[in-house]
């Protein structure tokens, strides 16, 4: 089953009804971008008191439209580190109010991390190269302004799932120290980061997309594949990287993460690949919602531990 450009990136959770006769709940389908179902709910009133927001920070423009991010600042016990979430599914970056998104980040907020929800120009109007350029610019802005959000610019991590995982790896493997001669002052600032977590990420777009119909986010020239594939940016300066992938993923085959794992090993970059047995895209195990949610819950715990290990002091 191949859901890379279909429902796997634009899922709607379905809720089973209840009847008079007790029965096993229907399989609700894949979770959204690998989140545990408990994270796909409105935050509680108590949780809303654990963070304050810096809303709609503009980091650039594309075709006259603002490119933005939202900042979630922990109210208590801030640890000085910051994690950026690449909001992207099928390279569609769907905005939601911070109040609607907070439960997805609560596990990080509770550990004292500042969290940024980074949005990029979105499919279907824009393509992958646009998203890549946007998030690389956005990371420059976030790093430059991290101290304003109570965070250390040397302690920034990035996390994303699927297309967001691709963009998280872009942020890690395609970072630089800035271009002093750039016309845009923001481009003169560096965007290197300290850690990456990527769920079931595309890493080599030529291997993944060659021959696919040119539509939506992949309606761009094949000659650009290498320039937007993080596997081609790997070098010894890359940050510690954790990848989490189902071994039965039919949308983004696990070979994508395995190839990145091998490439990072070759240059001596600390990295880890954890595989989930029988899991398709989004950690989905067909007919087994309990195991699906267990995988998503475990992945979130692994993500938090990785950032605690590499960003906290």
KOLKOL-321554 format. One record per residue (C-alpha): x, y, z. Coordinates in nm, 4 decimals. Layout:
residues N
REC        c1        c2        c3
REC         X         Y         Z
...
//
This chain:
residues 313
REC        c1        c2        c3
REC    0.0000    0.0000    0.0000
REC    0.1422    0.3399   -0.0957
REC   -0.0033    0.6341    0.0931
REC    0.2860    0.8794    0.0541
REC    0.0854    1.1300   -0.1459
REC   -0.2568    1.0203   -0.0323
REC   -0.4405    0.9832    0.2906
REC   -0.1345    0.9090    0.5039
REC   -0.0415    1.2790    0.4955
REC   -0.3930    1.4196    0.5363
REC   -0.5539    1.1816    0.7785
REC   -0.8797    1.2457    0.9588
REC   -0.9290    1.0468    1.2747
REC   -1.2472    0.8418    1.2666
REC   -1.4323    0.7691    1.5844
REC   -1.6233    0.4462    1.6282
REC   -1.9700    0.4654    1.7784
REC   -2.0942    0.2570    2.0644
REC   -2.3909    0.0271    2.0649
REC   -2.5935   -0.1553    2.3202
REC   -2.3888   -0.4711    2.2712
REC   -2.0261   -0.4587    2.3820
REC   -1.7826   -0.5346    2.1001
REC   -1.4217   -0.4822    2.0101
REC   -1.3615   -0.1263    1.8834
REC   -1.3115   -0.0848    1.5105
REC   -0.9617   -0.0103    1.3880
REC   -0.9613    0.3720    1.3719
REC   -0.6889    0.3715    1.1065
REC   -0.3428    0.5254    1.1118
REC   -0.2674    0.7989    1.3660
REC   -0.1883    1.1430    1.2328
REC    0.1843    1.1642    1.1528
REC    0.2695    0.8965    1.4063
REC    0.1372    1.0829    1.7113
REC   -0.0117    0.8830    1.9991
REC   -0.3863    0.9313    2.0010
REC   -0.3621    1.0948    2.3431
REC   -0.1673    1.3767    2.1774
REC   -0.4376    1.4366    1.9155
REC   -0.6835    1.6072    2.1456
REC   -0.7432    1.9564    2.2806
REC   -0.5164    2.0383    2.5751
REC   -0.6723    2.0324    2.9179
REC   -0.7208    2.3582    3.1121
REC   -0.4311    2.2534    3.3361
REC   -0.2036    2.1916    3.0370
REC   -0.2908    2.5304    2.8875
REC   -0.1409    2.6887    3.1988
REC    0.1964    2.5187    3.1396
REC    0.2929    2.7264    2.8342
REC    0.2701    3.0741    2.6940
REC    0.2763    3.1487    2.3210
REC    0.4586    3.3821    2.0864
REC    0.2234    3.3734    1.7905
REC    0.2717    3.4149    1.4180
REC    0.6369    3.5126    1.4122
REC    0.7164    3.6104    1.0522
REC    1.0490    3.4738    0.9289
REC    1.0094    3.5460    0.5572
REC    0.7713    3.5774    0.2648
REC    0.6871    3.3772   -0.0451
REC    0.4766    3.5231   -0.3270
REC    0.3681    3.8006   -0.0941
REC    0.2529    3.5624    0.1788
REC    0.4051    3.5521    0.5252
REC    0.6024    3.2491    0.6414
REC    0.5473    3.2000    1.0128
REC    0.6135    2.9969    1.3237
REC    0.4596    2.9783    1.6714
REC    0.6583    2.9474    1.9934
REC    0.5454    2.7474    2.2981
REC    0.7345    2.8619    2.6095
REC    0.7186    2.6490    2.9263
REC    0.5942    2.8476    3.2237
REC    0.7993    2.6581    3.4833
REC    1.1344    2.4795    3.4848
REC    1.2414    2.5880    3.1365
REC    1.5612    2.3976    3.0580
REC    1.6986    2.6466    2.8042
REC    1.6769    2.4099    2.5066
REC    1.4451    2.4441    2.2081
REC    1.2876    2.1854    1.9758
REC    1.1493    2.2825    1.6355
REC    0.8658    2.0727    1.4936
REC    0.8456    2.0710    1.1154
REC    0.4709    2.0989    1.0545
REC    0.4430    1.9083    0.7281
REC    0.2476    1.6146    0.5907
REC    0.2956    1.5410    0.2238
REC    0.4773    1.8778    0.2230
REC    0.1438    2.0372    0.3117
REC    0.1925    2.2656    0.6114
REC   -0.1484    2.3101    0.7729
REC   -0.1743    2.5883    1.0284
REC   -0.3508    2.5387    1.3596
REC   -0.3845    2.7715    1.6565
REC   -0.1334    2.6990    1.9329
REC   -0.4193    2.6060    2.1659
REC   -0.5180    2.3301    1.9232
REC   -0.1644    2.1995    1.8774
REC   -0.0280    2.2089    2.2317
REC   -0.1158    1.8523    2.3332
REC    0.1193    1.7258    2.0607
REC    0.4059    1.9064    2.2332
REC    0.3064    1.8542    2.5956
REC    0.5626    1.5783    2.6551
REC    0.8384    1.8247    2.5595
REC    0.6861    2.1209    2.7429
REC    0.6568    1.9143    3.0600
REC    1.0330    1.8490    3.0403
REC    1.1061    2.2214    3.0121
REC    1.1686    2.2458    2.6375
REC    1.0651    2.5502    2.4410
REC    0.8891    2.4253    2.1266
REC    0.8484    2.5940    1.7888
REC    0.5881    2.4905    1.5314
REC    0.7478    2.5888    1.1994
REC    0.5265    2.6295    0.8903
REC    0.6435    2.6386    0.5299
REC    0.4856    2.7319    0.1971
REC    0.2476    2.4508    0.1314
REC    0.1482    2.1944   -0.1280
REC   -0.0315    2.1823   -0.3613
REC    0.0615    2.5374   -0.4699
REC    0.4282    2.5012   -0.3775
REC    0.6720    2.2162   -0.4236
REC    0.9375    2.0382   -0.2178
REC    1.2220    2.2778   -0.3148
REC    1.0144    2.5677   -0.1818
REC    0.9566    2.3887    0.1499
REC    1.3282    2.3103    0.1770
REC    1.4253    2.6731    0.1173
REC    1.1640    2.7941    0.3654
REC    1.2642    2.5724    0.6567
REC    1.6329    2.6435    0.6069
REC    1.5482    3.0158    0.6249
REC    1.3169    2.9602    0.9207
REC    1.5907    2.7821    1.1137
REC    1.8177    3.0846    1.0661
REC    1.5500    3.3101    1.2141
REC    1.4802    3.0758    1.5058
REC    1.8477    3.0412    1.5922
REC    1.9025    3.4164    1.5665
REC    1.6091    3.4885    1.7995
REC    1.6282    3.1845    2.0311
REC    1.7490    3.3890    2.3272
REC    1.4338    3.6027    2.3040
REC    1.2358    3.2839    2.3667
REC    1.4477    3.1867    2.6668
REC    1.6536    2.9318    2.4740
REC    2.0205    2.8797    2.3980
REC    2.0883    2.9000    2.0209
REC    2.3510    2.6262    2.0660
REC    2.0876    2.3869    2.2049
REC    1.8311    2.3583    1.9255
REC    1.6859    2.0304    1.7997
REC    1.4498    1.9539    1.5141
REC    1.1792    1.6894    1.4877
REC    0.9308    1.5874    1.2204
REC    0.7373    1.2973    1.0718
REC    0.7295    1.1779    0.7106
REC    0.7597    1.4953    0.4985
REC    0.8310    1.6706    0.8277
REC    1.0972    1.4079    0.8970
REC    1.2500    1.4836    0.5581
REC    1.2585    1.8536    0.6467
REC    1.4041    1.7795    0.9919
REC    1.6891    1.5956    0.8212
REC    1.7242    1.8847    0.5761
REC    1.7684    2.1151    0.8769
REC    2.0377    1.8877    1.0149
REC    2.2259    1.7711    0.7064
REC    2.1943    2.0842    0.4906
REC    2.2854    2.3413    0.7554
REC    2.5634    2.5966    0.7161
REC    2.7267    2.8924    0.8875
REC    2.5577    3.1558    0.6707
REC    2.6714    3.3538    0.3696
REC    2.8327    3.6882    0.4620
REC    2.7683    3.8166    0.1091
REC    2.3951    3.7309    0.1023
REC    2.1515    4.0056    0.0059
REC    1.8992    3.8912    0.2645
REC    2.0519    3.9740    0.6060
REC    1.8931    3.6613    0.7509
REC    2.0877    3.4447    0.5058
REC    2.4081    3.5726    0.6659
REC    2.3174    3.3887    0.9869
REC    2.4021    3.0230    1.0417
REC    2.1406    2.7520    1.0915
REC    2.3356    2.4610    1.2401
REC    2.1530    2.2633    1.5067
REC    2.2422    2.0200    1.7847
REC    2.0099    1.7194    1.7349
REC    1.7540    1.5682    1.4951
REC    1.4678    1.3218    1.5330
REC    1.2918    1.1998    1.2164
REC    0.9970    0.9624    1.1965
REC    0.9762    0.7513    0.8758
REC    1.1520    1.0184    0.6662
REC    1.2197    1.0433    0.2943
REC    1.5964    1.0820    0.2657
REC    1.6774    1.0206   -0.1031
REC    1.4061    1.1682   -0.3234
REC    1.5502    1.0284   -0.6439
REC    1.5166    0.6731   -0.5109
REC    1.1723    0.7450   -0.3683
REC    1.0088    0.9568   -0.6391
REC    1.1735    0.8692   -0.9700
REC    0.8974    0.7912   -1.2173
REC    0.6118    0.9145   -0.9988
REC    0.3487    1.1345   -1.1671
REC    0.4441    1.5007   -1.1513
REC    0.1701    1.6430   -0.9327
REC    0.1393    1.8656   -0.6281
REC    0.4541    1.8883   -0.4156
REC    0.6657    1.6721   -0.6488
REC    0.5876    1.8680   -0.9651
REC    0.9472    1.9844   -0.9944
REC    1.2404    1.8955   -1.2178
REC    1.4093    1.5619   -1.1429
REC    1.7418    1.7445   -1.1722
REC    1.6649    1.9007   -0.8328
REC    1.6295    1.5695   -0.6487
REC    1.9832    1.5726   -0.5104
REC    1.9559    1.9348   -0.3950
REC    1.6559    1.8538   -0.1743
REC    1.7686    1.5104   -0.0519
REC    1.9342    1.5238    0.2912
REC    2.1341    1.2092    0.2214
REC    2.3430    1.4145   -0.0229
REC    2.4266    1.6665    0.2506
REC    2.5763    1.4223    0.4990
REC    2.9139    1.5152    0.6445
REC    3.1043    1.4791    0.9703
REC    2.9632    1.8053    1.1108
REC    2.6048    1.6774    1.1131
REC    2.4185    1.6600    1.4451
REC    2.3297    1.3436    1.6376
REC    2.0296    1.1910    1.4617
REC    1.7564    0.9481    1.5670
REC    1.5323    0.7856    1.3052
REC    1.2212    0.5790    1.3815
REC    1.0618    0.3704    1.1053
REC    0.8164    0.0850    1.0547
REC    0.9694   -0.2144    0.8780
REC    0.6510   -0.2603    0.6700
REC    0.6207    0.1017    0.5562
REC    0.4676    0.1061    0.2092
REC    0.4639    0.4838    0.1732
REC    0.8240    0.5661    0.2630
REC    1.0138    0.2346    0.2623
REC    1.2403    0.1743    0.5584
REC    1.5298    0.1557    0.3119
REC    1.5195    0.5366    0.3129
REC    1.6134    0.5509    0.6827
REC    1.8536    0.2586    0.6479
REC    2.0423    0.4416    0.3744
REC    2.0702    0.7539    0.5894
REC    2.1811    0.5446    0.8876
REC    2.4600    0.3920    0.6763
REC    2.5634    0.7322    0.5369
REC    2.5909    0.8836    0.8845
REC    2.7852    0.5823    1.0071
REC    3.0346    0.6258    0.7232
REC    3.1237    0.9805    0.8320
REC    3.1216    0.9005    1.2033
REC    2.8094    1.0960    1.3044
REC    2.6294    0.9642    1.6107
REC    2.2978    0.8193    1.5002
REC    2.0450    0.5496    1.5768
REC    1.7735    0.3786    1.3734
REC    1.4908    0.2078    1.5594
REC    1.2589   -0.0176    1.3595
REC    0.9031   -0.1115    1.4532
REC    0.8045   -0.4643    1.3513
REC    0.5028   -0.4885    1.1241
REC    0.4378   -0.1141    1.1197
REC    0.3341    0.0652    0.8009
REC    0.3531    0.4418    0.7532
REC    0.2580    0.6443    1.0648
REC    0.3495    0.3360    1.2748
REC    0.0185    0.1869    1.1605
REC   -0.0390   -0.1842    1.2224
REC   -0.3515   -0.2814    1.0309
REC   -0.6135   -0.4425    1.2504
REC   -0.4193   -0.3725    1.5691
REC   -0.4949   -0.0226    1.7034
REC   -0.3439   -0.1092    2.0403
REC   -0.0031   -0.1915    1.8908
REC   -0.0260    0.1091    1.6589
REC   -0.0762    0.3439    1.9511
REC    0.1901    0.1646    2.1552
REC    0.4422    0.2235    1.8757
REC    0.3468    0.5919    1.8475
REC    0.3698    0.6324    2.2242
REC    0.7104    0.4633    2.2313
REC    0.8327    0.6837    1.9456
REC    0.7366    0.9981    2.1319
REC    0.9186    0.8749    2.4422
REC    1.2275    0.7975    2.2295
REC    1.2100    1.1469    2.0794
REC    1.1933    1.3160    2.4187
REC    1.4821    1.1032    2.5519
REC    1.6981    1.1855    2.2506
REC    1.6537    1.5568    2.3038
REC    1.7062    1.5254    2.6779
REC    2.0309    1.3416    2.6097
REC    2.1623    1.5848    2.3477
REC    2.0177    1.9275    2.4331
REC    1.9874    1.9471    2.8108
REC    2.2745    2.0491    3.0376
//
